[in-house]
């Protein structure tokens, strides 16, 4: 397990940024216990600081380009689109569909913002 306190890194030392898109992750984290939330933030720190992220923490969703599963064991940007507690080995199709819908919403709004900047 990562010692969260010992791994604090100055913001400039991060390899990736993590942002929570809209309210989805914020709503989810309110349902978590303090212990589980601590584990979530430990994995976030690993994702932000390590060059190579072990597959046990970060896995691409088959068939959906740009969508990844962040796994929590009891220059890049990671966008938190959706969250749920997985109870089986397979990711439920409705959760993938929801994440894809939110991902498309994110990119659509992002593209509109960049168009307004031009």
Residue, then its C-alpha position, 0 to 999 in steps of 0.5 A: x500500500x502507498x503511504x499517502x503522506x510520504x508521497x506528497x509531490x509538488x504540483x509541478x512534479x505531477x505527470x498527469x492531472x486529474x479533474x472531476x467532470x461535472x458532479x458525478x464523482x463528487x456525488x459518488x465520493x459522498x457515499x464512500x467511507x473514510x477508509x475507502x475514500x483514502x484508498x481512492x486518493x492513494x490511487x489518484x496520487x499514484x496515477x498523477x505521479x508514476x510514469x507507468x501505472x500498474x494494470x491492477x489500478x488503471x485499465x482501458x475499457x475494451x471497445x471504447x477508445x479513451x475510456x479507462x477504469x480506475x481500480x481501487x483495491x479495498x503532461x496527461x489528464x485523467x477525467x473522472x466521468x463516472x464512478x460506482x462500486x464494482x461487485x463482479x469481475x465484469x463491468x456492467x454494460x449500463x455503467x459503460x454506456x453511462x460513462x460513454x454518454x458522460x465522456x461524449x458530453x464532456x468532449x462536446x462541451x470542451x470542444x464548444x469552449x475551445x471554439x469560443x476561445x478562437 
